[in-house]
Amino acid sequence: MRFEHTDTYNWENAMRGLRHPMESYDKADTMWYDDTVENEYKCRNQALDVDSKYCKFLGIGPNDMDLAQRMIKAGSPNDKFLRQIFVSIDITAPLYLWKELDQYRVGCTTNSTSTMHKLATTPITIDCFEMDDYDCSLKMYDREPYNIDYYIDDVWDCIIDYCETLRKRYLKTKDKRYWKELIRILPESWLQTRTWTANYAVLRNIIHWRQNHKLSEWQQFIDHCRTLPYANELLFYNQSFENK
């Protein structure tokens, strides 16, 4: 599982909108700082090139952060400013995780690589599947009644061989029936890359409901969330990490 090309944006507009309800603009202290300024409000990962000479950093000030956290603690719809902090990530994940991630459709958009167009273009190997916590020594059958030990590694050898054979037969014959059978038996651990765009409100919801999930990929997703700007102050603020 991989996370690439991560970007967040619209911070300035979201923090300005946070002040609209009470029109408390005089208390706003989210500011831009150039990289020559040593300031505690610098956003650690939010760097935007403005010209070839220097970068600027958006820093959320203590007044705005205090208000933001009070709104988060008050819950929906008070925390709706989080919906206007956008995040875009290229995620390479197995199909079984994409099925679960698709449950968070509100405020989310994806654009994926095409299984229909590209599945048959490259050899199918073990690297095409999610194997981060793969245990090849996991026993499938004991000696009795089969009189032979059979391990998960043997199963995968068969699966990959079947898939690769169907792929080659399709390329050779152009018979779409082979392609359809390949699609039909393709394991859900097949890795697919999607550009996934959402917002901080969606991420908080995922963190809340998917912590301690038995799929280890969810923990990888949450760990990546920790690398985002102001993750501790916004995404993980007031989150309860109890077994769900």
MOPERA-V133464 format. One line per field, one symbol per residue. ss: DSSP state (H for helix, E for strand, L for the rest). phi: phi as a letter, one per 40 degrees, with the letter a starting at -180 (. if undefined). A space follows every 50 residues. Layout:
ss: ???
phi: ???
This chain:
ss: LEEEEEEEELHHHHHHHHLLLLLLHHHLLLEEEELLLLLLLLLLLLEEEL LLLLEEEEELLHHHHHHHHHHHHHLLLLLHHHHHLEEEEEEEEEHHHHHH HLLLLLLLEEEELLHHHHLLLLLLLHHHELLLLLLLLLEEELHHHHLLLE EHHHHHHHHHHHHHHHHHHHHHHLLHHHHHHHHHHLLLLEEEEEEEEEEH HHHHHHHHHHLLLLLHHHHHHHHHHLLLLLHHHHHLLLLLLLLL
phi: .bbbfcabagcccccccdccdbfcccccbcbcbcccccbccdccbbbbcb accabbbcbccccccccdccccccgccccccccbbcbbbcbbacdccccc ccccccgbbbbbcccccbdccbdcbcccbcbdbcbcccccbcccccgacb bcdcccdcdccccccccccccccgccccccccccbccccdcbcbcbbaac ccccccdccbcgccccccccccccdcccdfcccbcbcgcbbbcb
